[in-house]
């Protein structure tokens, strides 16, 4: 049996070797931990979120949906586009009367599709307005294991510039369709909701109260519990951060709710600059949300559809979508064609843009952006309305 002194001499003799091995092991562990932390960061978003009561829920990743023909109908090689100066000259030449004539030509085109599902007797109660059906060919179909009539919601996919299904244009939900409304939001991986109506206008209900309006309030619709985490009130719009909890699968998601409060029914906002700011903030939020998904999101770089609704889902909704599509084309190509954009959009969401004033506003919103960028001179519009 070895004496203690012998053991100590042996350990001392090999102490340098042990020290070197220890340092190497520590180095390997440091490199591994650093690499693992970086990989976790790159994998995607944080894994949990707290609701208004402080309870944690597991965040559900958005799964990219396969969409055939990802470019959509508003393409890079579209004919008849105008430069900024050509658009300005066009407006100065045809004046307000000519713009009204253009809208008349667009609005009198017959719808290019059928409305069988909207007019099905089982679905009539799901339409807010009997004269605002949605196309069969572009409608959003709810995923359901029940009969075909239960997959219906009054909502259509609308393409953006170089992006198929960039938007969902929908009516404001009814009391009997709010559950389906949230089911659609979850199913379609929606990051951003754009609302351009009040819940009540001129003494009439325009949209059901489908979200909690103040921080720490909660509403429940079927399998979905909606928590209000934060409210940011601007001059003409309000941005609300919502946490949507799906009790059916025990997971949750963050959704941003952009509510433009200064847009009258059948009318237009008093300021084009405000709607441009509204649109820019929505686009920034969408970009940040897609970036936060990291490698989880493998779909179009523009992300999942932005849900846009007013009351009927055609007037103010169509105006917002037309402005966004036109600005996106302008940003990419320095050209645009508002007339053709609206015509194409109406082939996916029938009757989009309800008045000549809304069609005209699309033009002035684009011209406002061009003036902000210094690409067209300041214009005297006093003769425009003559």
Secondary structure, 3 states (H helix, E strand, C coil): CCCHHHHHHHHHHCHHHHHHHHHHHHHHHHHHHHHHHHHHHHHCCCCEEECCCCCEEEECCCCCCCCCCCCCCECCCCCCCEEHHHHHHHHHHHHHHHHHHHHHHHHCCCCCCCCCCCCCCCCHHHCCCCCCCCCCCCECCCCCCCCHHHHCCCEEEEEEECEEEEEEEECCCCCCCHHHHHHHHHHCCCCEEEECCCCEECCEECCCCCCCCCCCCEEEECCEEEEEEEEEECCCEEEEEEEEEECCCCEEEEEEEEEECCCCCCCCCCCHHHHHHHHHHHHHHHHHHHHHCHHHCCCCCCCCCEEEECCCCCHHHHHHHHHHHHHHHHHHHCEECHHHHHHHHCCCCCCCCCCHHHHHHHHHHHHHHHHHCCCCCCCCCCCCCC
